[in-house]
Amino acid sequence: MSSRARWPARCADRSFDGSPVDCRPEPSGRVKAMSLRADPRASVRAAVIMNPRSGGGRVEQFRLVEVAEQLGARVLLAGPGQDAGALARQAVSEGAEVLGVAGGDGTVSTVAAVAAESNRPLLVVPAGTRNHFARDLGLDIHDPAATMHALRDGEQARVDLGLVAGRPFVNNVSFGVYADALLSPGYREGKARTLASVAGPYLEGRQWVDASVDTPDGTIERPQVMLVSNNPYHIATPRYLGWRFALDGGVLGAILLKGSPGSAPPPLPRLVRGMAERGATPGGEGLITWSAPRVTLHGETPAVAAGVDGEAITLALPLTCEIRPGALRVLLPVRRPGLPQEPRRPRPPGRLSPRPHAG
């Protein structure tokens, strides 16, 4: 399958120094790159926040500190007593014009919030374990050092940012099994084991998200699993299950798992195996999917456990997830893999595609 560079879909109309940027498409269809001066010391002031513990030590493995410093960037290391968000705000207060972040999706999300708030471009360096946001930006997740060359010759794009109860997220907010796994002792040390220990009761209907969710099919009471993403996930084909082929669509994606009244939802292994083998279909067994600018959860309990970009948190009810179109500026290397063309599977007879919901 051929690959094409899908980003940037939108371009900021000003460069770092305030001068206009030509955002007209090149003949190739890609937005014209905004090039920085060849000597980084004479151009932008960049600060890169790095989490050395992310991804099993990818910061050290790929010598990211040295690469960043060679490109003229200042490096700030996050860790115990050194919060990534606080370091990003410190960098902005000290004059950083670009914020970079090398770490997992949780670290990326934290620094992205500061970048959006301060209107600074964000350089995402894929130094975590999964690197979902970097992958969906079309970056080379196998060579994080290559991404940092955007500091020398990069181009900007605007992408959406999700919000849950006012807290930004770049990937998703999960309620239910994954959220409870995040809150379980030992999750960081044994993710698969912890997830398995809490999944069974949820998928057997003995545990649930203690909230109600407004969907296009009406209000669903106490679903087993609820996932809200910054732009919809692809679930139609197995090869690209869980990818996002756009981050500027201006809508959230929602996936809800709920069994029929009086019966348990499908066992988790069967559901996952079926999605891996066939993809998933809206209206399939126990599954509801839709897209909307906002998703609301409410209920009689005061709060609900959630995982925000992989970080555990407790959120007060009622709560609203919403999308902020184009709220985040990202700085991308001109040379990057891009995203493949999104595959489309034939529509099964009598089944409809995910429908927008006014929310």
N, C-alpha and C positions, 0 to 999 in steps of 0.2 A: 504494500500500500504506500503510495507516495506521500511525502510529508510536505507541509507548507507552513510558512511562518504566519501564524494568525495574529500575532501581536506586533505593533500596537493597533488596536481597533480605533482608539481615540488618541489625540495628541494634545498636549498642553500648548497653549498659544503663546507662552513666554518661556524663555530660557532661564537658567539659574540666575543670570545677572539682570534679568528684566527685559532683555531685548527680544523683539518678536522672533518667532520661529515659523518657518514655512511648513505648514501641515498639509500641503497639497500632495496627493498621491504621486509616487514615481510611476513611470511606465509599467513597472513590474506589479503595481497595485499596492505595494507596501508604503506606509506613511514615510515621508522623507526623514532620514535620520537627523537628529540634532547633534552635531559633532562637538566634542569638547576640544580644547587646545591640546596639542600633543604632549606638552609638558604639564603634568598634573599639578605641580607645585605652583604654576602660574595661573591655574584655572580655579576650579571649585574647591571649597573646603569641605571635605567629607570625613565623617566619623562612622566607623563600622563597629557595632556592638556584637561581640562573639560570645557564644556559650561553649566553653571547651568540653563540657560533659555531653553535649548533644551528639547523637549519631554514633556512639561508641568511640568518640575521640576524633571525628573527621577534621576538626580544626587543626589538630596537630598532624594528622595523617597527610593532609594536603598542604601543610605549611601556609595556612591562610593568613596568619599574622604577618609573616614575611612578605607574602604577595601584596597584601593591602598596604603595608608600609612602603614597599617599592613603588607603588602607584600613588604615593603621596597622601594616603589616608591615615587618620588617627585611629588607633584600635583601643577599644574599651572592653575589658573582659567581665562578663557577668558571672555571678557565682554566689555563694553564701555571703549575705550582707551587701551584695552588689546587684540590685534589681535591674533588669534590662530596661524597664520603662523609665526608672530614675536616671539611668545612664544616658538614655536617649534624650530626656528632657535637659540634662546637664549639657549634652553636646549642642543642642539647639541654643541654649542660653549663652554658650561660649562661641556661637557664630557658625556652627555647621550648616552648610547649604544643602548637603545630601546626607541622609541617614542610611547606612547599610546595616544588615543584620545577617549573621551567620549562626544558625541554630535550628532547632526543631520548630514545628508549626506553632507551638505555644509561645516560644520566644519571638518568632516572626510576627505573630498576632499582637503581642505587647508593643513591639517597636512600631508596627504599622499604625497602631492607634495614635502614637505620638506624631508620626509622620503626617497622618491625615489632619490632626488637630493643628499642626504648625505649618501645613501646606508645604512640606518638604518632600522631594522625591524619595522613594524607598528603593534601595538596591537589595534584592533578596538573593542571598548566597545559600544554596541548598546543602546545609551541613547537618541536617537532622537524620532521623531514621526513615521516615516516609516521604517527606518533602512534597506533599500533595499540592500545596500552593505553588511552589516553584515549578513542578511538573506541568500544572495547568496554565502557567504563564508561558510554557514552551521552552523553559530553560533546560540546560544539560545537567541533570541531577547526578550524573556520574563524574562530572568534572567541575566541582564547585569553584575552583580557582579561576576557571575560564570566565565565569560570570562577572568577576570583579573588573575585568577589562572594560566593562561599561563605564567605569570611572574615567577612562581615557577617551573613549569614542562610543558613546551610548545614545540611545533614543528613548524618549518618554512616551508613556501611554497612561490613560486614565482607566481604572477598573473600579468595580463596585466594592462596597464594604457592607457587611452585615452588622446589624445591631440587635442585641438582646438586652432588654431592660437598660438601654443606654450604653451597654458594653460592646465594643467592636469585636467582630470576628471575621477572619479571612476565609475559613473553610466551613465549619458547621457548628451547630449546637445540638447535642444529643440529650435526650431524656429517656430514662429507662435503663436497660441492661448495661449499656456502655457507661452511662453516667454513674451507675452504682458501682461498676467495676473500678472506675477511677477513684471512687471514694473508699474502696476497700483497702485495708492494710495490706501492704506487700505488692500493690499493683505494679509499681515501678520495677520491682525485682522479678516478678513473674506474671507478666501481662496475660499470657495465654491461659495459665492455670487459674488466675483470678477471674478472668472473663468466663471461663467454663463453669466456675463454681457458682456464679450468680445467674447465668443465662438460663439454666434449666427451669427454675421456678417461674421466671418471667414467661418463657415460651410455653409453659404448661398452664398458664393462666392463674397461677397462685401468687404472682406479684405483678405489679402494674405501675404505670405512671399515675400518680394520684392527682390527676387533673383531667379536664375536658378540653378537647381541641376542636376548633371550628374548621370544618372542611367543606368542599363543594358538595359532599354527600350528606351534609348536616353535621351536627355536633356529635363527636365520638367521645364516649365516656371511658376513661381509664384504659387507654391503649397499653399494649405491652412495650412497644418501642416507638419513639418519635424522633425523627431527625430533620432538622431544618438547615439548609445549606445556602451559602452565598453563591447564587445561581444554581440551576438544577444539575444533579448528577446524571450521567448517562447510565441507564440500566437496561437498555434494550438488547445489547449484544454482550456476550461473555468476555470478549477480548479487551474491551475498554470499559468494563464494569467499574463504576466509581470515578470515572474521569469527568471533568467539566470542559466542554469544548468552547465555552464562552464565559468570560468573567465580566462582561459589560452588558448583560442582557436586561438589567434593571429589575429582576425578579428573584425571589427566593425559590428554592426547590424544597418540597416537603415530601417525606416518606413516612408513612404510618403503618404499623403492624397491629392488627386487631382481629381476633377470631370472631366467628359468628356467635350470636347470643346463645348461651347454653353449651357452647363447645370451646375447647381450647384452640388457640391458633396453631398453625403447622409447626412441628418441631424445628428448632433453629438449624440443625444440620441439614434437614431436607430442604428448607427454604434457601439456605446459602448454596447448597449443591445445585439446586434447580436454577438459581440465578447464574451460577458459574457456568452451567452447561447450556442454558437456553436464554439467559437474560431474564428480564422481568417485564411483565405486562401490567399496565394500570388496570385495576380491578381484578388482578390475579388473586390467588389464594391468600386471604388475610392481608392483602396489601392495597393501600390507597396512596396514590401519588398525585401531586398537583403543583402548580406554580402560582405565585401570588406576590404582590409587593409587601404583604405583611401576614403573619400567622399569629394567632392569639391562643393562649392557654389560660384557663381559669378553673377555679375549683373552690371547695370549702376549706381546704387545708391552707395554712399560711405560706408554705414554701414548697419547692420541689428541687430535687437534686438534678444537676445538669453537668455536662462536660462541654466546655467552650474551647474549641480548638485543642482538645485533648487535656485541658486543665479543669480540675474539679472545682465546682462552685455550687452554692445553694442560692436559688433565686426566689424572690417573693412572688406570690400569686395575687392577682392576675398579672400576666406578663405578655409583652408583645415583641415578636421578632420582626424586624423591618429591614428593607434594603435602602442604601444610600447610593444612588447611581453616580458613578464617576468620582466618588469621594476620595479615592486614593490615587496619587501619582506614583508610578513605578518607573524605574530606570532600568533599561534592558540592554544587553549587549547586541550589537548589530548582527553578529554571527551567533545563531542559536538554532537548535533543532526545530523549533516551532511545534505545531500540533498537527496530527494527521487529520484528514477529512473525516468528519463524524459519520460513522456508518449508520445506515437506516435499514431496519428489518421490515419485511412485508407486514402490513397491518393484518392481524387475524380477523376473520369474518366476525362482524358483530361487535368488535372491540373498538373503542375510541382512543385517540391519542390523549396525553395529559392535557387537561383544559385549564386555561387561565382562570383565576379566581379573583374577583374584585377585592376580597379580603376586607 
